Amino acid sequence: MQFQCLQCLALSAWIAVTSASPESVLAAALAQVVHRSEMSARGTLYIHLQVSVEAARPYLEALLTEVLQELPSSTPPRRISSQQPMEYKPYVHAVLLLVNDLQALQQLYGKLRATQDLSHTLIHMSGPTHAYEEQVQAALQLLWRLSVLNVGLVLRTPAGSILMVSYFPFSAVHGCQVIRASIVNRYELAAGRWASSEYFPPKLGNFYGCVLTCATWQDMPYLVLRREISGGNGFVGIEGALLQFMAENLNFSVGLYWMNKEEVLATFNESGWVFNEIFGQHADFSLGGFHFKPSAGSEIPYSQSTYYFMSHIMLVTNLQSAYSAYEKLAFPFHPLVWQAIGWVLALGCLLLLAIDRRWKHQLPQQPYYQLLVLTLGGNLPDWHMPRRVPGRLLLLTWLFSTLVLRSAYQSGMYQLLRQDTQRNPPQTIADVLAQRFTIQLMEVNAARILDSLPELRPEQLVYLRGSELQSFLSLAQSSGSSARLATLTPYEYFGYFRKVHPMSRRLHLVRERIYTQQLAFYVRRHSHLVGVLNGQIQHAHGHGFLEHWTRQYVSAVDETDESVARISSTSYSTLDGLDGDPRLTDTEEEQSATAHRNVLSMRELAALFWLILWSNLFAVLVFALEHLQHSRAKWSQEKPRNI
């Protein structure tokens, strides 16, 4: 009985299908894709009807009417256009196209150079009746050129069956970027449904070892090719590691188009005209420290991925000459404090001088010497101590004041000798500009810098002949002189220089940022690769890979020189001239060893020994003068007696 019921149901379904018109069956198939696929999750369903000959219009209009009747009320709102070219929509959307032939499809996409992979597109072409017709093949090639990836082309065969055709640009069967028609789904007439619930199979999850060409140029810490890694080609640097990461995840081989110097300089042009040639003839995408432009519109010939790295533009200065041995002795106190101490001593001496002359025989002898003894913490004989309370209170106040001054001086002197004795470098951009530093920068960046620092005087600018990385050596060598030089650079250059070069301790980073720029991949206008690259960048960010590579190739901003883990310099002398790690000079080795032993050296205490020497020489001179004066006085007293 149950078997007979099933037979009855199947017979009823077959009768219903055979009795329905072919247009109704096709409309039900199209409506089912719209309702049950990713298209139903979109906000609006964009429907376009386009014909190349008017005779085909009645059929397609009738089909559209039936499709709209088949669609349930829960589907997205519809926006219907007839004989109007499509416009680019920079968001995920759903599109239903009803055309009669290839010419009509070309007219629809006539104004679009590419549509990216943001749309789920369902197309019915009424003219072709076989999946492998030349017209179908040409339509798929058109869709590939426009990066229409999530697409299904629905055809009705002479036998009445309904097929969904698409293409797979990368395949283990037919190779790389070979566009061939593939039947991805069939409509089962008896069951009234599609054989598979996957209407838009993914196409770019696996590139099957195909070659994707990257236009780039070698520049650390971004990207350098190292042929000795793992027995073959490998990439180092922040961008190089990201490129290797993507290639392994997506299973593609990296082809390289090395940009020449003229092309690299042309990339700084805001119009981006050089990318027209690069993406038209040489490469699929580009990588090379190119900054993301939030305001970039239809006027530039490329699209951008989401940014993968934040580059901070900062100033790096040389260090001024160190404090002299005598300046170190005065360093613990501010000049105003020294002036106050000097005035107090001078006024005290003048007061004692006046008292000494007024009551010469009633005061202890040598009051200036006694004042100096008290100031230095010495003791006075009992008979020189004041006898009255006010005098003793004044003495105790003076002793307490000098004790505080001595303690503060000793503490400041110890800290000075234990720490860096270089002159204080500028701490802000305003300090650099106020102190009239000469700022070195790349000429191509001058316009942006002058816009960001309008207070910068043109006479303070010097254009670099090489890269910022090359300038650090000469900048470090100028430290200790009277020259005031600064290089305007992305922070990652300085961070990499610190990693590979011990001379970085001669440079000073001004922590205030001038501006921040984001680095991104560039691809051809609305390329399908944008979505692929964005997915991999988000993957790298989410799992901390980008932070890991940044720590590996660039030191952190807050690291001290002693904590920087040095890495081997990457040799690419044609670009930056940093080939290996130079040795420290003997003086630097001595300073480094002294700092680690944490003891005071003869060099740090030189001023004290010089003062002792000068004091002894001065004492000898005073002794000689006194002896000479005593001899003259004695001679003048004996001379009349001889007469």
DODO-85272 format. One line per 2 residues: number of its first residue (from 1); their letters; for each residue x negated, y negated, z of C-alpha. Coordinates in nm, 3 decimals. Last residue first. Layout:
residues N
NUM	A	X/Y/Z; ...
***
This chain:
residues 643
643	IN	-12.253/-10.180/5.567; -12.242/-9.815/5.658
641	RP	-11.968/-9.883/5.912; -11.777/-10.081/5.654
639	KE	-11.777/-9.767/5.424; -11.680/-9.508/5.686
637	QS	-11.309/-9.600/5.700; -11.275/-9.622/5.320
635	WK	-11.448/-9.285/5.283; -11.211/-9.122/5.532
633	AR	-10.913/-9.264/5.352; -11.052/-9.152/5.018
631	SH	-11.119/-8.799/5.148; -10.768/-8.778/5.300
629	QL	-10.614/-8.884/4.969; -10.819/-8.628/4.778
627	HE	-10.724/-8.356/5.024; -10.361/-8.463/5.002
625	LA	-10.379/-8.458/4.623; -10.546/-8.116/4.620
623	FV	-10.290/-7.975/4.862; -10.009/-8.120/4.652
621	LV	-10.157/-7.956/4.341; -10.200/-7.624/4.520
619	AF	-9.837/-7.645/4.635; -9.726/-7.721/4.280
617	LN	-9.918/-7.417/4.157; -9.755/-7.207/4.426
615	SW	-9.413/-7.342/4.339; -9.473/-7.284/3.965
613	LI	-9.569/-6.921/4.032; -9.272/-6.863/4.260
611	LW	-9.043/-7.021/4.002; -9.190/-6.801/3.731
609	FL	-9.137/-6.492/3.943; -8.776/-6.585/4.005
607	AA	-8.715/-6.665/3.637; -8.854/-6.328/3.526
605	LE	-8.608/-6.127/3.733; -8.414/-5.985/3.435
603	RM	-8.733/-5.920/3.237; -8.901/-5.750/3.533
601	SL	-8.612/-5.501/3.536; -8.324/-5.470/3.778
599	VN	-8.195/-5.118/3.817; -7.888/-4.944/3.675
597	RH	-8.086/-4.659/3.512; -7.832/-4.659/3.226
595	AT	-7.862/-5.032/3.170; -8.242/-5.013/3.168
593	AS	-8.236/-4.736/2.907; -8.009/-4.938/2.680
591	QE	-8.216/-5.253/2.719; -8.539/-5.066/2.648
589	EE	-8.387/-4.897/2.342; -8.258/-5.233/2.222
587	TD	-8.606/-5.385/2.254; -8.765/-5.091/2.071
585	TL	-8.522/-5.132/1.782; -8.234/-4.890/1.750
583	RP	-8.245/-4.646/1.464; -8.041/-4.676/1.145
581	DG	-7.747/-4.436/1.097; -7.703/-4.306/0.742
579	DL	-7.625/-4.474/0.411; -7.428/-4.793/0.462
577	GD	-7.475/-4.965/0.125; -7.108/-5.046/0.073
575	LT	-6.995/-4.931/-0.268; -7.273/-4.769/-0.466
573	SY	-7.423/-4.642/-0.141; -7.148/-4.389/-0.078
571	ST	-7.297/-4.193/0.208; -7.057/-4.129/0.491
569	SS	-7.203/-4.230/0.825; -7.225/-3.955/1.082
567	IR	-7.007/-4.012/1.386; -7.081/-4.196/1.709
565	AV	-6.847/-4.144/2.003; -6.782/-4.493/2.134
563	SE	-6.785/-4.492/2.515; -7.095/-4.710/2.561
561	DT	-6.968/-4.975/2.321; -6.645/-5.017/2.514
559	ED	-6.318/-4.887/2.371; -6.021/-5.124/2.386
557	VA	-5.964/-5.153/2.011; -5.984/-4.778/1.953
555	SV	-6.265/-4.644/1.735; -6.192/-4.570/1.369
553	YQ	-6.261/-4.243/1.185; -6.154/-3.983/1.438
551	RT	-5.916/-4.200/1.638; -5.736/-4.298/1.316
549	WH	-5.725/-3.937/1.203; -5.554/-3.831/1.527
547	EL	-5.312/-4.123/1.517; -5.214/-4.022/1.164
545	FG	-5.164/-3.660/1.271; -4.938/-3.746/1.563
543	HG	-4.663/-3.494/1.480; -4.396/-3.752/1.399
541	HA	-4.631/-3.978/1.209; -4.758/-3.702/0.980
539	HQ	-4.403/-3.577/0.915; -4.280/-3.930/0.851
537	IQ	-4.562/-3.975/0.599; -4.474/-3.641/0.437
535	GN	-4.109/-3.734/0.394; -4.197/-4.077/0.261
533	LV	-4.429/-3.924/0.002; -4.158/-3.692/-0.131
531	GV	-3.894/-3.967/-0.135; -4.122/-4.202/-0.326
529	LH	-4.232/-3.928/-0.566; -3.906/-3.951/-0.764
527	SH	-4.039/-4.280/-0.902; -3.837/-4.599/-0.873
525	RR	-4.100/-4.807/-1.060; -4.423/-4.611/-1.083
523	VY	-4.590/-4.520/-0.756; -4.778/-4.717/-0.486
521	FA	-4.868/-4.562/-0.152; -4.853/-4.789/0.153
519	LQ	-5.064/-4.993/0.395; -4.901/-5.234/0.641
517	QT	-5.040/-5.582/0.702; -5.090/-5.764/1.031
515	YI	-5.186/-6.128/1.076; -5.456/-6.340/1.236
513	RE	-5.494/-6.105/1.529; -5.640/-6.218/1.863
511	RV	-5.902/-5.976/1.995; -6.202/-6.166/1.862
509	LH	-6.446/-5.881/1.809; -6.810/-5.950/1.898
507	LR	-7.111/-5.806/1.722; -7.456/-5.711/1.853
505	RS	-7.318/-5.394/2.008; -7.232/-5.287/1.651
503	MP	-7.604/-5.232/1.590; -7.555/-4.866/1.687
501	HV	-7.382/-4.797/1.352; -7.149/-4.511/1.263
499	KR	-6.849/-4.547/1.494; -6.885/-4.920/1.546
497	FY	-6.881/-4.969/1.168; -6.562/-4.760/1.148
495	GF	-6.392/-4.984/1.403; -6.513/-5.295/1.221
493	YE	-6.368/-5.173/0.894; -6.048/-5.059/1.071
491	YP	-5.998/-5.411/1.208; -5.934/-5.560/0.865
489	TL	-6.192/-5.834/0.813; -6.272/-6.201/0.852
487	TA	-6.643/-6.225/0.914; -6.789/-6.479/1.156
485	LR	-7.114/-6.674/1.170; -7.254/-6.926/1.416
483	AS	-7.628/-6.948/1.365; -7.836/-7.047/1.668
481	SG	-8.002/-6.707/1.678; -7.944/-6.409/1.907
479	SS	-7.708/-6.244/1.661; -7.800/-6.306/1.296
477	QA	-7.899/-5.941/1.250; -7.548/-5.833/1.352
475	LS	-7.393/-6.053/1.081; -7.642/-5.923/0.825
473	LF	-7.537/-5.567/0.905; -7.165/-5.649/0.932
471	SQ	-7.144/-5.804/0.583; -7.154/-5.470/0.403
469	LE	-6.832/-5.355/0.567; -6.657/-5.674/0.462
467	SG	-6.735/-5.591/0.102; -6.995/-5.747/-0.124
465	RL	-7.055/-6.099/-0.249; -6.871/-6.253/0.043
463	YV	-6.717/-6.596/0.004; -6.809/-6.864/0.256
461	LQ	-6.543/-7.075/0.427; -6.610/-7.339/0.693
459	EP	-6.618/-7.617/0.434; -6.257/-7.534/0.347
457	RL	-6.146/-7.629/0.699; -5.918/-7.380/0.874
455	EP	-5.620/-7.555/1.035; -5.385/-7.399/0.777
453	LS	-5.473/-7.054/0.909; -5.215/-6.809/0.767
451	DL	-5.179/-6.990/0.433; -5.555/-7.038/0.413
449	IR	-5.600/-6.668/0.479; -5.350/-6.564/0.210
447	AA	-5.520/-6.784/-0.051; -5.872/-6.670/0.042
445	NV	-5.803/-6.298/0.014; -5.942/-6.256/-0.339
443	EM	-6.254/-6.450/-0.235; -6.345/-6.190/0.025
441	LQ	-6.429/-6.347/0.359; -6.708/-6.514/0.557
439	IT	-6.621/-6.770/0.822; -6.883/-7.029/0.924
437	FR	-6.816/-7.101/1.290; -6.727/-7.460/1.369
435	QA	-6.686/-7.422/1.745; -6.324/-7.539/1.718
433	LV	-6.242/-7.280/1.450; -6.386/-6.991/1.647
431	DA	-6.227/-7.113/1.970; -5.886/-7.144/1.798
429	IT	-5.921/-6.784/1.681; -5.951/-6.681/2.043
427	QP	-6.218/-6.544/2.277; -6.524/-6.720/2.140
425	PN	-6.850/-6.564/2.265; -6.977/-6.635/2.618
423	RQ	-7.353/-6.663/2.603; -7.525/-6.330/2.635
421	TD	-7.632/-6.213/2.982; -7.434/-5.890/2.982
419	QR	-7.382/-5.758/3.332; -7.595/-5.650/3.629
417	LL	-7.803/-5.967/3.639; -7.494/-6.185/3.632
415	QY	-7.317/-5.980/3.898; -7.618/-6.008/4.127
413	MG	-7.645/-6.383/4.071; -7.277/-6.435/4.144
411	SQ	-7.301/-6.244/4.473; -7.620/-6.425/4.577
409	YA	-7.468/-6.763/4.495; -7.147/-6.691/4.683
407	SR	-7.342/-6.577/4.988; -7.574/-6.879/4.977
405	LV	-7.283/-7.122/4.941; -7.091/-6.961/5.225
403	LT	-7.398/-6.974/5.452; -7.465/-7.337/5.349
401	SF	-7.117/-7.433/5.459; -7.145/-7.243/5.787
399	LW	-7.480/-7.408/5.869; -7.341/-7.754/5.793
397	TL	-7.035/-7.697/6.006; -7.254/-7.564/6.288
395	LL	-7.476/-7.874/6.266; -7.180/-8.112/6.275
393	LR	-7.038/-7.930/6.573; -7.382/-7.951/6.746
391	GP	-7.397/-8.326/6.688; -7.043/-8.379/6.815
389	VR	-7.119/-8.167/7.126; -7.436/-8.354/7.236
387	RP	-7.788/-8.216/7.267; -7.887/-8.180/6.905
385	MH	-8.150/-7.910/6.837; -8.508/-8.031/6.781
383	WD	-8.622/-7.934/7.131; -8.501/-7.580/7.071
381	PL	-8.710/-7.533/6.763; -8.514/-7.513/6.436
379	NG	-8.417/-7.200/6.244; -8.395/-7.122/5.871
377	GL	-8.088/-7.060/5.659; -8.203/-7.230/5.339
375	TL	-7.997/-7.542/5.411; -8.122/-7.551/5.771
373	VL	-8.483/-7.543/5.657; -8.415/-7.813/5.397
371	LQ	-8.262/-8.037/5.662; -8.564/-7.977/5.886
369	YY	-8.802/-8.070/5.604; -8.615/-8.390/5.544
367	PQ	-8.613/-8.472/5.919; -8.998/-8.458/5.942
365	QP	-9.037/-8.564/6.308; -8.760/-8.541/6.558
363	LQ	-8.576/-8.865/6.617; -8.627/-9.137/6.885
361	HK	-8.954/-9.286/6.753; -8.821/-9.398/6.413
359	WR	-8.486/-9.529/6.520; -8.396/-9.759/6.231
357	RD	-8.640/-9.617/5.974; -8.550/-9.260/6.055
355	IA	-8.178/-9.341/6.056; -8.199/-9.490/5.707
353	LL	-8.405/-9.198/5.577; -8.168/-8.951/5.740
351	LL	-7.874/-9.112/5.560; -8.061/-9.116/5.229
349	CG	-8.149/-8.748/5.272; -7.788/-8.659/5.348
347	LA	-7.668/-8.859/5.048; -7.907/-8.672/4.820
345	LV	-7.818/-8.333/4.968; -7.444/-8.397/4.934
343	WG	-7.484/-8.535/4.583; -7.686/-8.232/4.472
341	IA	-7.435/-7.987/4.616; -7.151/-8.170/4.441
339	QW	-7.343/-8.172/4.111; -7.416/-7.799/4.141
337	VL	-7.047/-7.733/4.204; -6.951/-7.943/3.901
335	PH	-7.197/-7.745/3.689; -7.010/-7.422/3.779
333	FP	-7.208/-7.195/4.003; -7.336/-6.840/3.936
331	FA	-7.520/-6.952/3.616; -7.788/-7.176/3.768
329	LK	-8.046/-6.898/3.803; -7.947/-6.755/3.464
327	EY	-8.015/-7.090/3.299; -8.377/-7.064/3.419
325	AS	-8.438/-6.728/3.250; -8.276/-6.853/2.930
323	YA	-7.924/-6.747/2.843; -7.901/-6.520/2.542
321	SQ	-7.872/-6.652/2.187; -7.524/-6.643/2.034
319	LN	-7.348/-6.324/1.942; -7.217/-6.267/1.588
317	TV	-6.851/-6.291/1.513; -6.576/-6.051/1.405
315	LM	-6.237/-6.203/1.318; -5.916/-6.005/1.277
313	IH	-5.671/-5.872/1.018; -5.480/-5.583/1.175
311	SM	-5.399/-5.288/0.944; -5.097/-5.080/1.037
309	FY	-5.100/-4.746/0.856; -4.841/-4.522/0.687
307	YT	-4.608/-4.777/0.528; -4.294/-4.648/0.358
305	SQ	-4.364/-4.569/-0.003; -4.383/-4.845/-0.256
303	SY	-4.239/-4.896/-0.602; -4.419/-5.036/-0.904
301	PI	-4.388/-5.285/-1.188; -4.331/-5.595/-0.973
299	ES	-4.053/-5.842/-1.062; -3.774/-5.620/-0.940
297	GA	-3.840/-5.708/-0.581; -4.126/-5.711/-0.332
295	SP	-4.024/-5.901/-0.018; -4.143/-5.631/0.224
293	KF	-4.481/-5.605/0.048; -4.680/-5.305/0.170
291	HF	-5.055/-5.341/0.149; -5.273/-5.135/-0.080
289	GG	-5.556/-4.971/0.114; -5.641/-4.751/-0.182
287	LS	-5.384/-4.495/-0.287; -5.207/-4.468/-0.619
285	FD	-4.941/-4.241/-0.765; -4.876/-4.036/-1.080
283	AH	-5.194/-4.144/-1.261; -5.360/-4.241/-1.589
281	QG	-5.145/-4.366/-1.876; -4.824/-4.539/-1.775
279	FI	-4.885/-4.533/-1.404; -5.225/-4.701/-1.437
277	EN	-5.128/-4.935/-1.721; -4.823/-5.075/-1.548
275	FV	-5.017/-5.070/-1.222; -5.252/-5.342/-1.353
273	WG	-4.962/-5.590/-1.373; -4.929/-5.604/-0.995
271	SE	-4.780/-5.956/-1.005; -4.948/-6.044/-0.675
269	NF	-5.296/-5.995/-0.817; -5.498/-5.812/-0.554
267	TA	-5.472/-5.497/-0.766; -5.677/-5.674/-1.034
265	LV	-5.986/-5.654/-0.815; -5.958/-5.275/-0.808
263	EE	-5.902/-5.263/-1.184; -6.212/-5.472/-1.254
261	KN	-6.422/-5.260/-1.018; -6.324/-4.932/-1.183
259	MW	-6.040/-4.712/-1.059; -6.130/-4.347/-1.016
257	YL	-5.850/-4.129/-1.149; -5.840/-3.821/-0.935
255	GV	-5.638/-3.502/-0.965; -5.523/-3.351/-0.639
253	SF	-5.383/-3.000/-0.660; -5.032/-2.943/-0.532
251	NL	-4.897/-2.711/-0.264; -4.661/-2.955/-0.089
249	NE	-4.806/-2.911/0.261; -5.165/-2.863/0.143
247	AM	-5.161/-3.161/-0.091; -4.991/-3.379/0.169
245	FQ	-5.254/-3.313/0.436; -5.538/-3.366/0.188
243	LL	-5.391/-3.706/0.099; -5.351/-3.794/0.467
241	AG	-5.712/-3.695/0.537; -5.831/-3.913/0.249
239	EI	-5.618/-4.204/0.362; -5.777/-4.210/0.707
237	GV	-6.125/-4.113/0.590; -6.260/-3.788/0.456
235	FG	-6.158/-3.594/0.148; -6.262/-3.249/0.036
233	NG	-6.378/-3.096/-0.287; -6.532/-2.753/-0.269
231	GS	-6.731/-2.518/-0.044; -6.526/-2.606/0.262
229	IE	-6.651/-2.968/0.250; -6.960/-3.012/0.030
227	RR	-6.781/-3.214/-0.239; -6.704/-3.507/-0.008
225	LV	-6.465/-3.756/-0.170; -6.428/-4.082/0.024
223	LY	-6.109/-4.248/0.146; -6.005/-4.512/0.398
221	PM	-6.285/-4.569/0.648; -6.454/-4.587/0.408
219	DQ	-6.409/-4.697/0.048; -6.391/-4.480/-0.260
217	WT	-6.137/-4.583/-0.521; -5.788/-4.458/-0.602
215	AC	-5.551/-4.345/-0.874; -5.404/-4.012/-0.767
213	TL	-5.319/-3.747/-1.023; -5.075/-3.473/-0.928
211	VC	-5.195/-3.134/-1.052; -4.971/-2.831/-1.023
209	GY	-5.043/-2.574/-0.752; -4.685/-2.455/-0.729
207	FN	-4.543/-2.804/-0.667; -4.326/-2.684/-0.377
205	GL	-4.052/-2.885/-0.205; -3.997/-3.097/-0.513
203	KP	-3.700/-2.936/-0.690; -3.432/-2.875/-0.429
201	PF	-3.115/-2.696/-0.551; -2.816/-2.926/-0.618
199	YE	-2.500/-2.714/-0.633; -2.578/-2.466/-0.357
197	SS	-2.241/-2.302/-0.281; -2.306/-2.035/-0.540
195	AW	-2.065/-1.845/-0.767; -1.841/-2.147/-0.813
193	RG	-1.473/-2.107/-0.736; -1.141/-2.007/-0.897
191	AA	-1.181/-1.639/-0.815; -1.084/-1.521/-1.165
189	LE	-1.254/-1.810/-1.343; -1.587/-1.772/-1.164
187	YR	-1.772/-2.097/-1.228; -2.141/-2.039/-1.286
185	NV	-2.447/-2.194/-1.116; -2.818/-2.282/-1.168
183	IS	-2.851/-2.215/-1.542; -3.196/-2.346/-1.629
181	AR	-3.273/-2.586/-1.913; -3.641/-2.649/-1.963
179	IV	-3.854/-2.946/-1.868; -4.221/-2.852/-1.833
177	QC	-4.377/-3.074/-1.566; -4.605/-2.792/-1.451
175	GH	-4.563/-2.426/-1.542; -4.287/-2.206/-1.684
173	VA	-4.259/-1.934/-1.422; -4.426/-2.065/-1.104
171	SF	-4.220/-2.379/-1.146; -4.256/-2.754/-1.128
169	PF	-4.014/-2.967/-1.333; -3.714/-2.752/-1.243
167	YS	-3.412/-2.828/-1.465; -3.032/-2.828/-1.440
165	VM	-2.736/-2.649/-1.596; -2.395/-2.576/-1.446
163	LI	-2.187/-2.336/-1.655; -1.815/-2.301/-1.722
161	SG	-1.676/-2.005/-1.917; -1.415/-2.063/-2.191
159	AP	-1.566/-1.836/-2.457; -1.667/-2.143/-2.660
157	TR	-1.881/-2.254/-2.362; -1.795/-2.536/-2.123
155	LV	-2.087/-2.737/-1.990; -2.161/-2.899/-1.650
153	LG	-2.495/-3.082/-1.609; -2.601/-3.078/-1.243
151	VN	-2.834/-3.344/-1.099; -3.036/-3.402/-0.784
149	LV	-3.351/-3.501/-0.975; -3.270/-3.815/-1.171
147	SL	-3.631/-3.935/-1.195; -3.556/-4.145/-1.507
145	RW	-3.806/-3.948/-1.716; -3.656/-3.629/-1.572
143	LL	-3.301/-3.736/-1.669; -3.411/-3.808/-2.025
141	QL	-3.580/-3.468/-2.046; -3.258/-3.308/-1.925
139	AA	-3.056/-3.486/-2.194; -3.305/-3.382/-2.465
137	QV	-3.272/-3.016/-2.362; -2.892/-3.041/-2.364
135	QE	-2.898/-3.192/-2.714; -3.137/-2.919/-2.837
133	EY	-2.897/-2.650/-2.724; -3.009/-2.413/-2.452
131	AH	-2.709/-2.429/-2.220; -2.453/-2.380/-2.498
129	TP	-2.131/-2.573/-2.573; -2.266/-2.924/-2.633
127	GS	-2.015/-3.203/-2.704; -1.818/-3.242/-2.381
125	MH	-2.103/-3.350/-2.154; -2.002/-3.329/-1.789
123	IL	-2.247/-3.483/-1.543; -2.270/-3.455/-1.164
121	TH	-2.527/-3.682/-1.000; -2.643/-3.678/-0.639
119	SL	-2.829/-4.009/-0.621; -3.131/-4.131/-0.425
117	DQ	-3.390/-3.935/-0.621; -3.537/-4.237/-0.803
115	TA	-3.316/-4.413/-1.056; -3.568/-4.497/-1.327
113	RL	-3.611/-4.744/-1.612; -3.243/-4.828/-1.593
111	KG	-3.072/-5.060/-1.840; -2.979/-4.795/-2.096
109	YL	-2.878/-4.527/-1.848; -2.516/-4.527/-1.962
107	QQ	-2.613/-4.582/-2.325; -2.845/-4.283/-2.312
105	LA	-2.562/-4.066/-2.183; -2.338/-4.185/-2.468
103	QL	-2.606/-4.095/-2.720; -2.653/-3.751/-2.563
101	DN	-2.290/-3.653/-2.617; -1.928/-3.683/-2.498
99	VL	-1.980/-3.838/-2.159; -1.815/-3.804/-1.816
97	LL	-2.050/-3.906/-1.534; -1.980/-3.850/-1.164
95	VA	-2.218/-4.032/-0.928; -2.280/-4.000/-0.553
93	HV	-2.496/-4.238/-0.347; -2.812/-4.265/-0.136
91	YP	-2.935/-4.623/-0.140; -3.122/-4.857/-0.374
89	KY	-2.850/-4.861/-0.642; -2.973/-4.936/-0.995
87	EM	-2.698/-5.039/-1.232; -2.520/-4.814/-1.480
85	PQ	-2.422/-4.933/-1.827; -2.049/-5.007/-1.875
83	QS	-1.822/-4.824/-2.121; -1.570/-4.741/-1.851
81	SI	-1.623/-4.786/-1.478; -1.436/-4.616/-1.193
79	RR	-1.506/-4.677/-0.824; -1.372/-4.402/-0.607
77	PP	-1.323/-4.390/-0.230; -1.488/-4.086/-0.068
75	TS	-1.307/-3.749/-0.053; -1.052/-3.691/0.225
73	SP	-0.756/-3.747/-0.009; -0.831/-3.424/-0.191
71	LE	-0.969/-3.435/-0.546; -0.758/-3.236/-0.791
69	QL	-0.554/-3.536/-0.903; -0.870/-3.741/-0.964
67	VE	-1.013/-3.455/-1.170; -0.689/-3.435/-1.371
65	TL	-0.701/-3.803/-1.460; -1.070/-3.777/-1.551
63	LA	-0.998/-3.491/-1.790; -0.724/-3.694/-1.960
61	EL	-0.964/-3.985/-1.999; -1.232/-3.750/-2.136
59	YP	-1.000/-3.605/-2.401; -0.857/-3.942/-2.501
57	RA	-1.207/-4.099/-2.538; -1.368/-3.850/-2.777
55	AE	-1.224/-4.010/-3.092; -1.367/-4.345/-2.985
53	VS	-1.721/-4.238/-3.068; -2.024/-4.292/-2.841
51	VQ	-1.823/-4.233/-2.526; -1.884/-4.336/-2.164
49	LH	-1.678/-4.272/-1.853; -1.849/-4.360/-1.525
47	IY	-1.734/-4.257/-1.178; -1.907/-4.389/-0.863
45	LT	-1.795/-4.198/-0.553; -1.828/-4.421/-0.247
43	GR	-1.950/-4.370/0.109; -2.139/-4.048/0.046
41	AS	-2.073/-3.730/0.241; -1.855/-3.578/-0.033
39	ME	-2.146/-3.584/-0.280; -2.345/-3.344/-0.063
37	SR	-2.136/-3.063/-0.211; -1.788/-2.926/-0.137
35	HV	-1.559/-3.206/-0.259; -1.755/-3.327/-0.561
33	VQ	-1.840/-2.973/-0.671; -1.477/-2.862/-0.629
31	AL	-1.352/-3.160/-0.827; -1.571/-3.060/-1.123
29	AA	-1.447/-2.700/-1.118; -1.083/-2.808/-1.081
27	AL	-1.120/-3.049/-1.373; -1.272/-2.771/-1.585
25	VS	-0.980/-2.539/-1.505; -0.729/-2.814/-1.579
23	EP	-0.898/-2.902/-1.909; -0.894/-2.534/-2.016
21	SA	-0.514/-2.529/-1.962; -0.371/-2.303/-1.692
19	ST	-0.190/-1.985/-1.803; -0.504/-1.775/-1.804
17	VA	-0.596/-1.893/-1.457; -0.252/-1.837/-1.308
15	IW	-0.218/-1.493/-1.469; -0.559/-1.393/-1.337
13	AS	-0.471/-1.513/-0.988; -0.141/-1.320/-0.994
11	LA	-0.316/-1.004/-1.114; -0.575/-1.034/-0.836
9	LC	-0.301/-1.080/-0.578; -0.103/-0.785/-0.710
7	QL	-0.408/-0.561/-0.713; -0.478/-0.659/-0.353
5	CQ	-0.120/-0.572/-0.262; -0.152/-0.231/-0.434
3	FQ	-0.465/-0.154/-0.234; -0.283/-0.239/0.090
1	M	0.000/0.000/0.000
***
